[in-house]
Amino acid sequence: MKNNNAMRKAAWLAFITSLTLLLVKFGAYYLTDSKAILSDAIESIINVVTAAFLMLSISVSSKPVDENHPYGHGKIESFSAGLEGGLIIIAAVVIFVEAVPVFFTPQPPRNLGPGLYILGGAGAVNLAVGSYLMHAGRKYKSEALSADGRHLLTDFYTSAGVIIGLLLYRITGFPWLDPLIACLVALNILIPGSRLFANSFKNLMDEADPELLERIVQALNTIRKPGWLYPHKLRALRSGRYHHVDLHISLPHYWTLTQVHEAEQEITRALLDALGEEGDIMIHVDPCEPPYCPVCEVDDCSKRDSGFTSAPNWSVNEVISARGTDTSASKLL
């Protein structure tokens, strides 16, 4: 609950900041009639819309698992990030539409001095708030907060580029610099916007996360105990701050149900502690087979067919495979 309240406060800060800077930047545009400043102001419209949706997504994603949403409500954060990426792409197109005709009918901007001061102040605010949202996104494992923070930082770089370009215009007096800067702004936001949209699509499609899988397998190697053999069929998905992991693992076939249950609970607790995430672990237990003996570290096993040789570290490729490791015992099966 404490994390949810902090995330809501961060989302409100993003919304109030974006709305204020939207008004400030359009004021600077009407003062200067600069297409470059207009391009920055158009991007701020996206900031306001996505900040509003950010508040909604954080409110929804914080709801607990229910009968209709057994994996929680966290996917709305990926949708929020995708919406933001899509709107950024649209904004880039609008900027091109506004700027390109000005190459053929130049309209030199006016009152650049006050306009640049206003834009500089707006950029500084975006830098501060964007950095804070990125920090909050990492701290609270929020894809939506991180996406909004990344967008505000992009907005800061946009403002910085516009200021530099318009200073060059003041020095050179070339009228085509103003629409050129606007087009460069469009390209600058188009690339991260496309990347943001693509990443959100991957999350919505539950594409495998190599980094998450690596963390899980490293944790399994760290917490492994004698008798824990060949985790396999590992699958993991992220839903907002929640992670859902399921895997198979082979245990000695002669263990009692109580021993198997205790091992399952220990693996679950250890994985959640190692990952430091909220979520659930689903474990399916398979009985060991004679070919596993060379890699089984149980000393007092009376069922052995052969002696212990070594217990190699598990790799991601082995643990996500359908059968388990592709070395040692699995080659004998």
Secondary structure, DSSP 8 states (H G I E B T S, - for coil): -HHHHHHHHHHHHHHHHHHHHHHHHHHHHHHH--HHHHHHHHHHHHHHHHHHHHHHHHHHHTS---SS-TT-STHHHHHHHHHHHHHHHHHHHHHHHHHGGGGTS------HHHHHHHHHHHHHHHHHHHHHHHHHHHHTT-HHHHHHHHHHHHHHHHHHHHHHHHHHHHHH--TTHHHHHHHHHHHHHHHHHHHHHHHHHHHHTT---HHHHHHHHHHHHHH--TT-EEEEEEEEEEETTEEEEEEEEEE-TT--HHHHHHHHHHHHHHHHHHHT-EEEEEEEEEE--GGGGGG---TT-SS-SS---------HHHHHSSSS-SSTHHHH-
